[in-house]
């Protein structure tokens, strides 16, 4: 089967492309950061262009599309809302229309940030209340994708892992600074449920094999503050946790509002027979992959 992964140079997209089962042909779509030296086919295309997106889908005729492409820098979305809407909202809506037209299974990646984080413990049926341009455009994409293609699979996620650039995830932020002996800030009042990206990738392929559809929360079954997450990384890598300054998010100087408590319930996922790894198990894999040189292999890949 030919699997088309959009956003293939991003954190999730690249990891998905690198870990797919061998009997599938992977085609990774990139745009601003085209890749070379990767073990899968790459196509450089502007997916924000409706004509380009339509032509590529008609040409490649994929058996599965996984949409990881997004403008994911939350603060950049605040300053460039039109660009954020084009990439995060309009492109997925058209992609869903095309996948529905050609009966192509579609996985669309959304975010836990669609909630305002006032309470936590959110289930899929709870009413979202996005606080930022990024979160708002991602919520709009959920609605548009499922309206255009009800059999699509839409996943609200929060993940970390290794990227080609080495600075795409919160775990890389903590690890890079810890290993360099630099001080950094960790928010004590921002709660999330991070899942190691390679665990998320395995779950995505498992959900596709089960032919699941609709909206799912796919995060760790546990929640933790970003400060405590950094401290756990320090412990796994034998680094000094005192390098992490515990501060409230209001002192972080961030442009966009952050949701304080993004604990998501995953009962729907569990009922489907899928149990994500807990935080410590995910960080154990994160550490082992570092020891085995996986992060170095990703960094060795070059942009064209």
C-alpha positions in Angstrom: 0.0 0.0 0.0 1.2 3.5 -0.8 1.0 5.7 2.3 1.2 9.5 1.8 2.4 11.4 4.8 2.2 15.2 4.7 4.5 17.3 6.8 7.2 14.6 6.4 10.1 16.9 7.6 8.3 17.6 10.8 8.6 15.7 14.1 5.7 13.4 13.7 5.7 13.1 10.0 9.4 12.1 9.8 9.1 9.6 12.6 6.0 8.0 10.9 7.9 7.8 7.6 10.9 6.2 9.2 9.0 3.5 11.1 6.3 2.3 8.6 6.0 -1.5 8.0 8.3 -2.6 5.2 5.5 -3.8 2.9 4.2 -0.3 2.5 5.5 2.4 0.1 6.0 5.7 1.9 5.7 9.0 0.1 6.5 12.0 2.3 5.3 15.4 1.3 7.5 18.3 2.2 7.5 22.0 1.3 9.8 24.5 3.0 12.1 21.9 4.4 12.6 19.2 1.6 14.6 16.2 2.7 17.3 14.1 1.1 19.0 10.9 2.2 15.9 9.4 3.6 14.7 5.8 3.2 11.4 6.8 1.6 10.2 8.8 -1.4 9.8 12.5 -1.0 7.7 15.0 -2.9 8.2 18.7 -2.5 4.8 20.3 -3.0 2.9 23.4 -1.8 -0.1 21.7 -0.2 -1.6 25.1 0.6 -2.2 25.4 -3.2 -5.5 23.7 -4.0 -4.4 22.9 -7.6 -1.1 21.4 -6.4 -2.8 19.3 -3.7 -5.5 18.0 -6.0 -2.9 17.1 -8.7 -0.7 15.2 -6.3 -3.6 13.1 -4.9 -4.8 12.3 -8.4 -1.3 11.4 -9.5 -0.2 9.3 -6.6 -3.5 7.5 -5.8 -2.4 6.7 -2.2 -4.1 3.9 -0.2 -3.8 6.0 3.0 -3.2 9.6 3.8 -1.8 10.8 7.2 -2.0 14.6 7.5 0.8 15.8 9.8 1.3 19.1 8.0 0.6 22.1 10.2 1.8 25.5 11.2 2.6 24.4 14.7 4.6 27.2 16.2 1.9 28.7 18.5 3.4 32.1 18.8 4.1 32.4 15.0 0.4 31.6 14.4 -0.6 34.6 16.5 1.5 36.9 14.3 0.6 35.2 11.0 -3.1 34.2 11.3 -3.8 34.1 7.6 -0.9 31.7 7.0 -2.1 29.6 10.0 -5.6 29.4 8.6 -4.4 28.4 5.1 -2.2 25.6 6.4 -4.1 24.4 9.5 -7.7 24.9 8.3 -8.1 25.2 4.6 -5.6 22.6 3.4 -7.0 19.7 5.7 -10.6 20.6 4.6 -9.6 20.2 0.9 -7.6 17.1 1.6 -10.7 15.5 3.3 -12.8 16.3 0.3 -10.3 14.7 -2.0 -10.0 11.6 0.2 -13.8 11.3 0.4 -14.0 11.6 -3.4 -11.5 8.9 -4.0 -12.4 6.7 -1.0 -8.9 7.1 0.6 -8.6 6.5 4.3 -7.5 9.7 6.1 -5.9 10.3 9.4 -5.8 14.0 10.4 -3.7 15.1 13.4 -5.2 17.7 15.7 -4.1 18.9 19.1 -5.1 18.8 22.8 -4.9 22.7 22.8 -8.5 22.9 21.4 -9.5 23.1 25.1 -9.0 26.1 27.4 -7.5 23.9 30.2 -9.6 25.4 33.0 -10.6 21.9 34.3 -8.8 19.1 32.6 -10.2 15.6 32.4 -11.6 16.3 28.9 -13.4 13.6 26.8 -14.0 13.8 23.1 -17.6 15.1 23.6 -16.6 18.0 25.8 -17.0 21.5 24.3 -13.6 22.9 23.2 -12.7 26.5 23.8 -9.4 27.4 22.0 -7.3 30.2 23.4 -5.0 30.9 20.4 -5.0 31.2 16.7 -3.2 27.9 16.4 -5.8 26.1 18.6 -8.7 27.8 16.9 -7.5 26.8 13.4 -6.9 23.2 14.4 -10.4 23.0 16.0 -11.9 24.4 12.8 -10.0 21.7 10.8 -11.4 18.9 12.9 -15.0 20.1 12.1 -14.3 20.6 8.4 -12.5 17.3 8.0 -15.2 15.3 9.6 -18.0 17.2 7.8 -16.3 16.5 4.4 -15.3 12.9 5.2 -17.2 11.4 8.2 -15.1 8.2 8.0 -11.9 10.1 8.6 -9.8 9.5 11.7 -9.1 12.7 13.7 -6.6 12.5 16.6 -6.1 15.0 19.3 -2.5 14.5 20.4 0.4 15.8 22.4 3.8 14.2 21.6 7.6 14.6 21.9 10.6 12.9 20.4 13.6 13.4 18.2 13.5 15.6 15.0 15.8 16.3 12.1 16.5 19.8 13.4 17.0 18.6 17.0 14.7 21.3 18.4 11.1 20.5 17.5 9.9 19.1 20.8 9.8 20.1 24.5 11.8 17.0 25.3 14.6 18.1 22.9 14.4 21.6 24.5 15.0 20.1 28.0 17.6 17.5 26.8 19.7 19.9 24.8 20.0 22.4 27.6 20.5 19.8 30.3 23.4 18.2 28.4 24.9 21.6 27.6 24.7 22.6 31.3 22.4 25.5 30.5 19.7 26.8 32.8 16.1 26.9 31.4 12.6 27.4 32.6 9.9 24.8 33.3 6.3 25.7 33.8 4.9 24.4 37.0 1.3 25.3 36.2 0.9 23.8 32.7 -0.3 20.2 32.8 -0.2 17.9 29.8 -0.2 14.2 28.8 2.8 13.8 26.5 3.3 10.6 24.4 6.6 9.5 22.8 6.3 10.1 19.1 7.3 6.6 18.1 4.6 5.2 20.5 2.1 7.6 18.8 3.2 6.3 15.4 2.6 2.7 16.3 -0.8 3.6 17.6 -1.7 5.5 14.4 -0.9 2.5 12.3 -2.8 0.2 14.7 -5.9 2.4 14.5 -5.7 2.4 10.7 -5.5 -1.4 10.8 -8.6 -1.5 13.0 -10.4 0.8 10.6 -11.3 3.2 13.3 -12.9 6.5 12.4 -14.1 9.7 14.1 -12.5 11.7 16.9 -10.1 10.2 19.4 -7.8 11.5 22.2 -4.4 9.8 21.8 -2.2 10.9 24.6 -0.4 9.3 27.6 -2.8 7.9 30.2 -0.9 10.1 32.8 -0.5 13.9 33.1 2.4 15.9 34.4 3.6 19.5 34.6 6.1 20.7 32.1 8.5 21.4 34.9 8.2 17.9 36.3 8.5 16.4 32.8 11.9 18.2 32.5 13.0 16.9 35.9 12.1 13.3 34.7 14.3 13.8 31.6 17.1 15.0 33.8 16.8 11.9 35.9 16.7 9.5 32.9 19.9 11.1 31.4 21.8 11.6 34.7 21.7 15.4 34.3 21.3 18.1 37.0 17.6 18.9 37.6 18.5 22.1 39.4 19.3 23.6 35.9 15.5 23.8 35.4 13.9 26.9 37.0 10.3 26.2 38.2 8.2 29.2 37.1 4.5 29.9 36.3 3.7 30.2 32.7 2.7 33.9 33.0 6.4 34.6 33.6 7.4 32.8 30.4 7.0 35.8 28.1 4.9 33.9 25.6 2.9 35.7 22.9 -0.1 33.3 22.8 -2.1 32.1 25.7 -1.5 28.5 26.9 -4.1 26.2 28.4 -3.1 25.3 31.9 -4.6 21.8 32.3 -4.7 19.7 29.2 -5.3 16.3 30.8 -7.3 14.4 28.3 -9.3 11.2 29.0 -8.6 8.3 26.7 -11.4 5.9 27.6 -12.6 5.8 23.9 -9.1 4.7 22.8 -8.9 2.1 25.6 -12.3 0.7 24.6 -10.9 0.2 21.1 -8.3 -2.1 22.7 -5.3 0.3 22.5 -3.4 1.3 25.6 -0.7 4.1 25.2 2.5 3.9 27.2 2.7 5.8 30.5 5.1 8.7 30.9 8.0 6.8 32.4 7.8 4.0 29.8 7.8 6.6 27.0 10.8 8.3 28.5 12.6 5.0 28.8 12.2 4.5 25.1 13.3 8.1 24.5 16.5 7.4 26.4 17.1 4.0 24.7 16.7 5.6 21.3 19.2 8.2 22.2 21.7 5.6 23.4 21.2 3.7 20.2 21.9 6.7 18.1 18.4 7.3 16.7 18.5 11.0 17.4 21.8 11.2 15.6 20.5 9.4 12.6 17.7 11.8 12.2 20.0 14.8 12.5 22.3 13.3 9.9 19.4 13.6 7.3 19.9 16.7 5.3 17.6 19.3 3.9 17.9 19.6 0.1 
